[in-house]
Every structure is written in structure tokens, then in C-alpha cells.
Amino acid sequence: MNDAIKVENAALQFPRGRGLFGGFKSLLGSKGLPEKNFTALENITLNVHKGEVLGIIGRNGSGKSTLLRLMAGIYQPDKGSVRVRGRTSLLAGVRVGLNEHLSGRENVHLYGSILGHKQEKMDQMMDDIIEFSEIEEFFDQPLRTYSSGMRARLGIAIASAVEPEILLIDEVLGVGDPQFREKSKERILSLVKSTSTVVLVSHSFALMREICDRVAFIHGGKVHYVGDPTECIRAYYELTGKK
Amino acid sequence: MTDEIPMVEPNPPGPFLSGPLRFFQTLSEESYLIGNLVQRDIKSRYSRSLIGFGWTFLEPLLLSIVYYALFTILAGRPDQLYPLHVITGVIVWGHFGKSLQASVGSLTKGKNLIKQVYFPREILAISPVLAQFWISCTALLAVIPVMLYLDVRPNAQIFWMIPLGLFLSTILAVGIGMLVAPLNAISEDVQHLFRFIVRAGFFVSPVMWTYEMAASRASGGWLDAVLLNPMVVPITLVRKGLDGSEFTIPLEFLAYSVIFAFGSLFLGIAVFKKWEAKVVKYL
């Protein structure tokens, strides 16, 4: 099978304590006491085929975002392995890379480089970002003069101006006014269509049915179901109950 | 079926000793990102103040006046070049202390970014130090009025002693900072401990005093103990570069300082690369 992402028996535990001694011991390879840790992912095996759009659903705190970050290389699994084919790009919390004191233009360079782009690429995309973010005359002003909606628009504009081989999306829709929300949804959808492999975390089941080839349901750190979107959403309601 | 792109682990762990090699590779590959982060640090530091960048000069000047007054009260009439020595000490020690604290706290300070997007995290430890280096070099211009007032003329050794002194203090700060930054991600006790070390180190390093003062009072084992502090040589190098006087620290201690600085840089990078991926979950 031609897979873009292979997650095999991956487990990840978050430490509860902040003990320097215990933390140091675990760095050196000691297992530590299991009750001191919180298990986020217990035993995940999941393959993402090349060219598919895979959705991930689950209750809050079920480990969806953690799994996405594992795929992006942000976390390292404690057990098992995660392997990817090609460059991944994670769209999540689109405002963390922006700086108050820099202008919109400088922020495009800063955030763009954080996302792993090269200078020529950002220069090339600048006009597109200016147009999409609708910030106009504020673009050369420091970010502290922006309204929160304008910041969000700038963040989305930069973050969505990517062309990765594998796109990981963690609930980035739903910022700005209704018009901009619609526009950014379109943008993300066209990004999803133009990228070959996409993994999408969302609570919007309507969107899942619309664009996903397969959906995985994660519960309690394990994969409960992978397959047809409608079936998967049914499995979700069966296990978690209505409401 | 074979594919043109191989299947790889994102952010793979490598052997311990390959860390420094990959580190310098990253530095050259990510120069655009590093440049942007350095620019961000420099621009945001003084952006909310009226005097702005003027604080770079004012801070060491004002501090030196205070220390000069304090020293005169405590120890009587100091050496004629003392004002120059104290401002140099303040700037170089300040450079080391701020760089060290920036790289110790690099992972915890950048945790929002680290948790949202993957990029080589050693960049977070390096870029605030590069910004501080630029600021400290500018701050060093504050010695010019003092030198004009005292009528001090530097000679040719300024060209190697000042760069070497600043360079040694920078890589020492980066090395020690990167060595403990992963531990600081586990527990911020490390950061508080290092804030104390920087404050205490101020007194045991030649900031308010000079190597010559120590040499005239102590000798033998005591003087060797003073010279075990790896910051004595960098500060003294910058001082000698400015006033043009002879560098009297024994050469084996110069070698010791250079080896100490490069050794801690090498070890710091290797440890940081080994552990940074494992400590992200503590952030």
C-alpha cells in the first residue's frame, strides 16, 4: 500500500509532575511510575494513504490534536513509531507566530519563515497575502494597532499560503466576521483539494462527510474505528451517546 | 512499488556526537528564519519606550556611575582608568548574563510556538543570543565618550582582543544555556537558579574589580581559583583591547578559557539536540 503517513503502535504519556529529578531520570531512559503520567495516546496504529483526505473525530481531550502533533514531528512518541513521506505542514492556532511590534509585512516574513518557507517564496506570495487578508493601509503599521479580527485574518492568510506535500489541519476555521469565515473556509477547501494528502481534525461532522475519504474515531487514546465517514460518525454517537 | 520520496521520521533523533554537525547545518539552512527572529527581538525590545535604542548606551553608563561611586566610597581612590574598566565589565558581563538567561529560558519562552509548528528548536536558543550580541556591540560604543574623557588610546591589539573576548563570552553563554535548557523545560527551577548564578557571578567575576587588583592581593592558589572562572579571561581581553595595556594573565589560563568555552558549546549543543524533542511534552 502506498502510505503517506504510517503511525505504528504509537503511545505518548504526558507527565503530571514538574519534578526535576523524576524528569531527568525519564530523560535518561527510566520508565517512571505510571500513575505519575497521563496517557494521551495509548496504542495508535493508523495509516494515511497517499492522496486521501482523512478526518479525525473524537471528544474533547481524546488525543486528536496530540496525534496530529505527533505526525508533524512536534512530539516524539514514547513507544512505537511515526513516519511520514514528504514535507508536513500543520495549520493550528494561527496567531502564535505573530509579533505585536512588527508591521504586517514584517510579520509575513517572520511567520512565513517559522512555517518553513524561504524568502523568495514569501516575497512571491506577498501580494496574494495582502489581498486575501484585506488589511490594506494597515499593512505597514505595527500589529498592535490591529483589531483582533485583523490579526486573525493576517494569520490565516499567511498560514494558508502553503503548498505542502502533507497538510495537517487542526480546527483553524471560524475566525473573523461571517464573510471572512466563509472566505477562509473556501481557501482551506481549495488548499485541501490542491494538496494530495490531508489529515483534518474537526468537530464539524457536516464538513467531514463532505470532504473526507475516510474518518478515524479516536477515543481514550485509541483508534476505535477507521473507514467510511457516515459509519464512523455513527460509531461515534454509539459510543459517546447523543448529546 | 518504490517512491521517489522516502518514508522518514519527522525530527529524527541522531547519535549524540552528530548533534553539533547538524546544528551548524541548520544554522546555515535557516538563516532567513534566524534573521527574522533576531530582527523581532531587537525591534520589540525598546519599541514601547521614548528613548528606545538609547537605553542600550544609557544603561551601562548609568550603572557604571553607580559602581564608580560605590567603589570610591568603599575602597577609596581607584585607578585612573577605573571608570573605563568598570563600564567594560558591566557591558561584557551584561552580555554574558542576558545571553545565558535567554538561552536557558528559550524552550519555555517559545512554548506556544513549539507546540504549534515544528522547526529546529535550537534556533530559539540561538536567535535571542544573536540579538543580544548585536545590542551589546552597540552598547560597547558607550565606552567611546569615557575613553575620550580619560584620553585613552587603544593600540593594534584592539582588533583581536575585543572580538575574541566577546566571542568567547557568547559561545560560553550559548553552550551552558543549551546544556540546561531541556532541564528548564521540565522544571523552571533551573531558570531561577541561573538568575541567581548571574547575580552572584557578577561579584566573583571582574566586573567591579580587575584582574590586576586580584593579582596584587592574592597569589598562588587563590589567584588560580579566581582564574577558574571562565569569564575572567573574556572580560579582561575586552578591557586590554580598549586600554592597550599588556595582557598579563598566564597563557595557560587563556587556553583554559578558550577550551572551556568551546567545550561547553559542543557539549551544550549535543545535549540540547539529544533531549529537546523529548522535553516538548513537558512544556
Interface residues (C-beta under 8 A of the other chain):
Chain A: N2 D3 K6 L12 Q13 F14 P15 R18 G19 L20 G23 F24 L27 R69 M71 A72 G73 I74 Y75 Q76 S81 V82 R83 V84 R85 G86 T88 L90 A92 G93 V96 G97 N99 E100 H101 L102 E106 H109 L110 S113 I114 L115 G116 K118 Q119 P142 E165
Chain B: M1 D3 I5 P6 M7 V8 E9 P10 N11 P13 E30 Y32 L33 N36 L37 Q39 R40 K43 S44 S47 R48 N112 L113 I114 K115 Q116 V117 Y118 F119 P182 L183 I186 S187 E188 D189 V190 W275 A277 K278 V279 V280 K281 Y282
